[in-house]
Amino acid sequence: MKLNWLVLLVLLVLLLPFGLKAEPKVVLVSIDGVRWQEVFAGADPALSHRPEWVKTPQLIQAFTPGQPELLMPFLHKTVSQQGITVGNRSQGSSMNVSNPYQISYPGYQELLAGFVDPAIHSNNKIANPNVTVLEWLNQQPPLQHKVAAFGSWDLFPYILNTERSGLTVNAGFMQQQGKLSEKQKYLNQLQAKTPSPFANVRLDVFTQEFALEHMRLHKPKLLYIALGEADDFAHMGQYDQYLAAIHRSDQFIADLWQELQNDPYYRDQTTLLISTDHGRGEAAQWRSHGKSAAVPGYKGPVPQIAGSEQIWLAAIGPGIPSAGLIRTTGSWQQGQMAATLAAALGFDYQAVQHKAAPAFDFNASARLALSPSHLEVRRGDKPARLQEHSNAM
């Protein structure tokens, strides 16, 4: 009898992994201020040969204009082949922010809460009065204490209102707290000793490594990673460093995806969403973004930076069709990201936050995909006029 029970126990242990119900997980990665032009067309020849903006030409010599797969190989060789992309406006695919300010805090409010709040019109360190989808999901029993956010910009504790939300957030130059692994202790020490060229943004490598170590130790079901270097290098007018930051971000996302696929907890159960908070200008205005509405009460001349509203999206994982670039008749909206993120986890965010935009319907849009053989990005082209259905809002 004891032998029979022992055999049964061994069988249960062996078969248990096959009987486990798959639990959806989501990883959201934002790369601050990256233009769709670089994502879908690679290095801009109008900028990459300007000595005032490129101080180290050898840093970007591998990024041939017109070959975006050299700048972002993971996005083009993996995500676009096994998932979807949106935002290549020269191919009739567009995505916009809805907020009129087109700067970071309003963009992250729209991205993470699902709607525009006119009270969020600057990048001031003001606690967000709105509950984001991260905060709401963290309150749901299956996800309690399983939501975490890591960001390079020091405003994320305010954007996610950590005092109210209780979310696990590490951003800016914060030290990792709590019971720490040896690697987390080392990262704390290294970050404290490493200068950043930016006043309010740490180097992305610390955000990346803190996030990966937290993922390994605590297995969050929803992880948000917000990278920031690209935007700050752009504001500094360093186009070579801006491109290099984009390339490093793509490499990190590739490493992240590989780690997710190597972990049975995440493998084939994780949706990866990649986007940005705002676009930026073209030609001489590439360094800037935003509109005069972003500076309430300002009386002097404020440039209208065309292109600041133009963003993009890439997605891969369960439930995401292998469709490549999705064409749109109108424009997908940044505010749809919050409900989309929740839907990937099995929750209806719009049912509780009526101001939120509806989730994307990736499967319904898959038939509008353009095959890679049809893609040819031409800078300055106007989006094609298409008559097919889209889920633009």
N, C-alpha and C positions, 0 to 999 in steps of 0.2 A: 504493500500500500504506500509506504514511504517513497519507494522508487517511482510509483505512478505519479504521485504528487510532485516529485522532483522533475520528472519529464514534462509534466504540464506547466510547471513554473518556467522551465527553460523555454518551452514553446511560446509562452506568453511574452517573455522578454524578447525573443527573436521576432515575433510578429507584431509587437506593439508599434514600432515605427510605421508599419504599413497600415495600421488602423487609425492613426492619428488624423483628425480632421484638419485640413489645411486652414490656417488662420491668416487672413490678409494683412500685409504690412505695407507701409508707404515710406519712401524716402523722397523728400523734396529738396532740390538743390537750386539756389538762385545765384546767378553771377551778376553782380551789380553793374548796371550801366553798359552792357555789351550790345552793340548795334547788330541788327539783323544783317547788315551788309557784310560784316566780317564772318558771321555765322554761316551764311549761304554763299558768299563769294570770296572769302579769304581776305588776304591783305589788300588794302585799297591802294592801287598804284598812284593815285593822286596825293596820297599821304606818305607812303612808304619810301619815297625818294626825296622827301623834303628834309634837308639837313637841320632845319630848326626844330623838327619834330623827331628826327631819328639820329641819335648821337652814337649809337652802336649798331651799325648796319649788319655786322656779322651775327648779331643776336636774332635777326629775322630773315636772314638770307635763305633759309629753308622754306619760308612761307611764300611760295610763288603766288602772285595775284591770279585770281580765277580758279584756284585749286583749293577750295575750303577744306578738303580732306587732309591737307598737309597741316593746316592750322588746328583743326579739331577732328583728328582721325577717329576717335571713338564715336563721336556723334554721327559722323557720316558713314563709317564702315560697320557700325554695330546698331546704334539706335535707329537710324533711318532705314536700315535693312530689316530690322526685327520689330520696329515700332512705327511711330509717326512723328512727323515734324510739321510745324505750322509757322508761317511768317516770312516766307520767301516771296516778297511782294512782286518781284519781276516775273513770277510764275503764277500770279493770281491767288496767292495765299497770304492773308494778312491777319494780324492780331494787334490790338491796340489797348492802351490804358484808357479808362473812362474819366479819371480825375483830371481836372484842368490844370493842375500844378506841375505834373510831370517831373517831379523830383522824388527823392527816395522814401521819406516817411509816408507821404500820401500813397506812393506806389505799394509799399509793403502793407499799409492799411487795406488797400483794395485787394491785394493778392491774398492776404491772410484772413480778412474779415468778410470779403466777398462783395463789398459795396464801398461807394465813395462817401466820405464824411467831410463836409466843407470845413468843419472845425479843425481837421488835420490838414493844414495848408503850408506847413514849414517843416524844417528839420530840427526844430527845437526839442529839447529833452523834456517832453511833457508826457506823463503817463497816459496811455491810450484809454479813453473811456469806453471803448468798444470791446466786446468779447470776441476774440479771434476764433477761428475754427480749431486751432490748436488747443486753446483753453477749453472750449466746449467739449472736444473729444476727450480731453484729459479727465473730464468729469463723468464720462460714460464708464460703467462698471468694467467692461472688457479691456478698457484702455487706461484705467486709473494708474498713475505713476509709470506709464509706459509711453509717455510723450516727452521728447527732449528737443532742444534747439541750441545750435552752436553758430555764432556769427562773428565775423571779423569787425564789424562796425559796433561801436560802443552804445548805439541807440537801441539795440534790440531788447534790453531789459525794460525799456519804456514802451516800445512798440507792442511787446507781449505782456506788459504790465505785470511784472513778476510779483509785486507786492500783493496784488489781488488774485492773480491767476494761480500762484504757487507752482508754476511750470519750472522744470529744470532748464535753466538757460545759462550758457556761458558765452560771453561776447566781449568784444573790445579787448582790454588788457586784463580781464578778470583771471584770477587764479582758480584752478579747479578746487572745489571744496569737498569735504566729507572723507570717508574712508578711501584712501587713494592707493592705486597700484604703484609699483616702482616706476613704471613709465609715466604715469600722471605726475608723480613727484618730480621726475626729471624734466618733463615739459614745463611745469611751473617754474623751475629754476632756470631753464633755458630761455623761456619767454621773458623773465625778469632781466636777463642779461643781454637780450637782443634788441638793438634799437630798431624802430620802425621809421620809415620815411614819412609816415602820415601821423597827424596829431590824434585822430580819433579812430583809426583803423589799424588793427594788428596785421602782421603778415599772415596770409591765408594758410600757410603750412601749419601754424599752430591751431587754427580753427579746424583744419582737416584732421590733424592727429588727435586732438582732444575728442572730436566727434567719433573717430574710428575706435578709439580706446573705450569710450563710453558704450558704443554699440557692442563691442566684444564682451564687456563686463555685465551690462545691464539689459541687453536685448530689447531695446524699445520697439514698439510696434509702429510708431510714427516718429521719424527723425527728420528734422529740418536743419540744413546746412547752408548758411548764407555767406558766400565769398565776396570779398570787397575790393581786392587790389586793382582790378581792371579799371573801375570807375575812377579811382584816385589817380592812377597813372595818366588816365585820359585828361582829367582836370589839370594835371601838371604839364600837359602838352607833350608827353613822352610816348609817342606812338609805338616805338619799338618795345618799350616796357609794357604798354597796353596789350600788344599782340602776344608778347611772351607770357603775360598773366593769363590770357585766354587759353593759350596752349597748355599751361600748367594746370588750369582748371579742368580742361578736358582730360588730361592724363590722370588727375585725381579721381574724376568721375569714373574713368575706366578701371582704376584700381579698386574703387569702392564697389562697382558692379561685380568685379571678379570676386571680391571678398564676400559679397552677398550670395553669389552662386556657390561658393565653397562652403557656406554654412548651412547645414540642413534646416535650421530654424528659419532662414530667409529664402533659401533656394526655391525658385518657381512659385513663391508666395508673395513676392515683393514688387510693387509698382514703383518705378523711378520716374519722377517728374522733374524737368529741368527748364528754367525760365529766367527772366530778369525783371527788374522793377521799373525800368523806363528805357527809352531809347536815347539817342543823342543826335546832334546836328550833323549836317554833311559839309564837305569841303572845309573852309576855314572855321566853321562853327562846330567841328567834330568834338572839340574839347568840352562843349557846354551842352546843357539841356534845360528844359523848363520854359515857362512862359511868364508874361508880365503878371498873370494872375497869381503866381507863386510869391509875389511880394506885395501883399495888401498895403495900400496907403502910400506906396512909393510913388513920388511925383516925377522923377527923372525918366529919361528914355531907357526902356528895358527891351532888349532884343526878343523878337519872337523866334524861337529856335525850332524851325520845322524839322520833323523827324523824331522829336522827343516822345511823341505818343506811340511810336512804332516799336512793338516788342515781338517776341517769338516764343515758341514752346517746342519741347521734345519730350517724348514719353515712350517707355518700354516696360513690359511686364505682363502679368496675367490680365486678360481682358483688353489688352491693347492690341489691335490688329497690326499685322506686318504690312502696313500700307504705304509707308514712306511719306512723301509730302502730300498734305491735304489741301486741295483747292477750296477757296471760300468765295462766295458771291459778295458778301459784305465783309465783316470783320469779327473774328472771335474777340472776346473781351477778357481783360485781366481778372475781373471780378468773378469769372466763372471758375477760377482755379480752386477757390476754397471749397465749393460744393463738389467739385471733381475729386479733390483729395478725400473728402469725407465719403463720397460714394465708393471709392476704391476700397475703403475700409468697411463698407456695408452700412453706412449711415446717411440719412437724408438731412443735410444741414439746412436746406432751404425751408424745410418744414418747421424749423424752430427760429430761423433767422430769415424773415420774409423779405428783407431788403437785399438779401444775397442774390446774385445772379445764378441761373441754373447751371448744373454741371454740363460739361461737354459730353456729347454722345459720339464717342470715337467710332463705334461700329457703324452707325448710320452714315458717318462722314467718310468711311473707308472707300466707298465706291467713287469718291471724288479724287482719289489719290492719283498723282502723276507718277508713272514709273520712272526710275532713275535715268533711263535712256532718253527720256523726253526733257530732262532738266538741262537748262543752259542759263546760267545767271548772267544778266547783263546789267551793270550798274546804271542807274538812271532810268531804266525802263519803267513805264507805268504798269500797274497790275492789269492783267488781262481781264476783259469783260466776259464773265461766264454766266450762263443761264441756269446751271444746275442748282439743286437745293443745297443749302448749307445750314448749320445750326447757329449762325451768327445771331447775336442779340444786340 
